[in-house]
Amino acid sequence: MKTSKLLTTIAFAFMMLVSFNVDAQKFRGLDKSPMDAASFGSGNDQLIKVYYGRPQLNGRDAKKLTQKDKVWRTGANEATELILFTDMKLGSTTIKAGTYSLFTMPGDKEWTVVISSDVNNWGASGYSEENTVAKITVPVTEGKESLEAFSIAFEKSDDGVHMHMGWGTIRVAVPFAK
């Protein structure tokens, strides 16, 4: 009786071990718009960081994908998350250090960039104009080369940092000042 119970327990444990190993080796495919991050500064001197999804053109037109004059999540999947490690200015508005969402309203000649207190949003669905912390309109320029993936990078400026966004040949620079 005890031997039968012991064998049943061992067999059950073995089956569980095998089933866990089989499930553990099932991986999802690659995300079509993988998450990325860009930041400026490091360690205690870090100023700014963004987390964003990187949609790919895949033969499509970036101007059509950004939906002219509509609120865009500024990337793919979840709304772009902006972290300020120190108080910064966007235009004439001071933004307190903290975590925000970054939305844009793309146009042919200029983009409106919106910093919002709405966080943890899927896409632009959580955007509400009443939660705008700062807003600036910046010119659109054209790059010489086409970027397949939407990209964000930072560059030091005289009074802070510029956040550069690009996709296809679209280029936008957003000035943050200390």
C-alpha positions as CSV (number, residue, x, y, z in Angstrom):
1,M,0.0,0.0,0.0
2,K,2.8,2.4,1.0
3,T,4.8,1.5,-2.1
4,S,1.8,2.1,-4.4
5,K,1.3,5.6,-2.8
6,L,5.0,6.4,-3.1
7,L,5.0,5.4,-6.8
8,T,1.9,7.5,-7.5
9,T,3.5,10.5,-5.8
10,I,6.8,10.1,-7.7
11,A,4.9,9.6,-11.0
12,F,2.8,12.8,-10.3
13,A,5.9,14.8,-9.4
14,F,7.7,13.6,-12.5
15,M,4.7,14.6,-14.7
16,M,4.6,18.0,-13.1
17,L,8.3,18.5,-13.7
18,V,8.0,17.5,-17.3
19,S,4.9,19.7,-17.9
20,F,6.6,22.8,-16.3
21,N,9.6,22.3,-18.5
22,V,7.5,22.1,-21.7
23,D,5.6,25.3,-20.8
24,A,8.8,27.1,-19.8
25,Q,10.1,26.8,-23.3
26,K,7.2,28.4,-25.1
27,F,8.3,31.9,-26.0
28,R,6.3,34.7,-27.6
29,G,7.5,36.0,-31.0
30,L,9.2,39.3,-31.3
31,D,7.1,42.4,-30.7
32,K,6.4,44.2,-34.1
33,S,7.0,47.5,-32.3
34,P,9.6,46.8,-29.6
35,M,9.9,49.0,-26.6
36,D,13.0,51.2,-26.4
37,A,14.4,53.9,-24.1
38,A,16.4,57.1,-24.7
39,S,17.9,59.3,-22.0
40,F,20.3,62.2,-21.4
41,G,22.8,62.2,-18.5
42,S,23.7,59.4,-16.3
43,G,23.8,58.5,-12.6
44,N,23.1,61.5,-10.4
45,D,23.3,63.8,-13.4
46,Q,20.5,62.2,-15.4
47,L,18.1,64.8,-16.7
48,I,15.5,63.1,-18.8
49,K,14.4,59.6,-20.1
50,V,11.7,58.3,-22.4
51,Y,10.2,54.8,-22.8
52,Y,8.5,54.3,-26.1
53,G,7.4,51.8,-28.7
54,R,9.3,51.8,-32.0
55,P,6.9,51.2,-34.9
56,Q,8.4,50.2,-38.2
57,L,7.5,51.7,-41.6
58,N,7.4,48.3,-43.4
59,G,6.8,50.1,-46.7
60,R,4.2,52.5,-45.3
61,D,4.3,56.4,-45.2
62,A,5.2,57.9,-41.8
63,K,3.0,60.9,-42.5
64,K,0.0,58.7,-42.9
65,L,0.8,56.6,-39.8
66,T,1.1,59.7,-37.5
67,Q,-2.4,60.8,-38.4
68,K,-2.1,64.5,-39.1
69,D,-3.7,66.9,-36.6
70,K,-4.8,64.0,-34.3
71,V,-3.4,63.1,-30.9
72,W,-0.7,60.5,-31.3
73,R,0.8,58.3,-28.6
74,T,4.3,59.2,-30.1
75,G,5.3,55.7,-30.9
76,A,3.5,52.4,-30.7
77,N,1.6,50.4,-28.1
78,E,1.5,52.2,-24.7
79,A,1.7,56.0,-24.6
80,T,5.3,57.3,-24.5
81,E,6.4,57.7,-20.9
82,L,8.6,60.8,-20.1
83,I,10.6,60.9,-16.8
84,L,12.1,64.2,-15.7
85,F,14.8,63.8,-13.0
86,T,14.8,67.6,-12.3
87,D,12.5,70.4,-13.0
88,M,12.7,71.4,-16.7
89,K,11.1,74.1,-18.9
90,L,9.2,73.4,-22.1
91,G,8.7,76.7,-23.7
92,S,7.7,79.1,-20.9
93,T,6.2,76.4,-18.7
94,T,8.1,74.8,-15.8
95,I,7.5,71.1,-15.4
96,K,8.2,69.5,-12.1
97,A,10.4,66.4,-11.8
98,G,8.3,63.3,-12.2
99,T,6.7,60.9,-14.7
100,Y,4.4,62.0,-17.5
101,S,3.0,60.8,-20.8
102,L,4.2,62.4,-24.0
103,F,1.7,62.9,-26.8
104,T,2.1,64.7,-30.1
105,M,-0.3,66.2,-32.7
106,P,1.7,65.9,-36.0
107,G,1.2,68.3,-38.8
108,D,2.9,68.9,-42.1
109,K,5.0,71.9,-41.1
110,E,4.9,71.7,-37.3
111,W,4.1,69.3,-34.4
112,T,2.4,70.2,-31.1
113,V,4.1,68.3,-28.3
114,V,2.0,67.7,-25.1
115,I,3.3,66.7,-21.7
116,S,0.4,65.2,-19.8
117,S,-0.2,64.1,-16.2
118,D,-2.2,61.1,-17.6
119,V,0.1,58.0,-17.2
120,N,-0.2,54.3,-17.8
121,N,-2.2,54.7,-21.0
122,W,-2.6,52.4,-23.9
123,G,-2.1,54.4,-27.0
124,A,-3.7,57.9,-26.9
125,S,-6.9,56.5,-25.4
126,G,-6.2,58.1,-22.0
127,Y,-5.4,61.5,-23.4
128,S,-7.4,64.3,-21.8
129,E,-6.6,67.9,-22.7
130,E,-7.5,69.0,-19.2
131,N,-4.5,67.1,-17.9
132,T,-2.0,68.9,-20.0
133,V,1.0,70.1,-18.0
134,A,2.9,71.8,-20.8
135,K,2.5,72.2,-24.6
136,I,4.8,73.5,-27.3
137,T,4.6,73.7,-31.1
138,V,7.9,72.9,-32.9
139,P,8.8,73.0,-36.6
140,V,9.1,69.8,-38.7
141,T,12.3,69.4,-40.8
142,E,13.3,66.8,-43.3
143,G,16.1,64.3,-42.8
144,K,18.5,63.2,-45.5
145,E,18.0,59.5,-44.8
146,S,14.9,57.6,-44.0
147,L,14.5,55.9,-40.6
148,E,12.7,52.6,-40.7
149,A,11.9,52.6,-37.0
150,F,10.4,55.6,-35.1
151,S,13.4,56.9,-33.0
152,I,14.0,59.3,-30.2
153,A,17.5,60.6,-29.2
154,F,18.7,63.4,-27.0
155,E,21.4,66.1,-27.6
156,K,22.9,68.6,-25.2
157,S,21.9,72.2,-25.9
158,D,23.1,75.5,-24.5
159,D,20.4,75.7,-21.9
160,G,19.4,72.0,-21.5
161,V,18.6,69.2,-23.9
162,H,16.8,68.7,-27.2
163,M,14.7,65.6,-27.7
164,H,14.9,64.6,-31.4
165,M,12.2,62.5,-32.9
166,G,12.4,61.0,-36.3
167,W,10.6,58.5,-38.5
168,G,10.9,58.2,-42.3
169,T,12.3,61.6,-43.2
170,I,10.3,63.5,-40.6
171,R,12.5,65.2,-38.0
172,V,11.2,67.1,-34.9
173,A,13.4,68.7,-32.2
174,V,11.8,69.5,-28.8
175,P,13.8,72.0,-26.6
176,F,13.8,71.2,-22.8
177,A,15.6,73.8,-20.7
178,K,17.0,73.6,-17.2
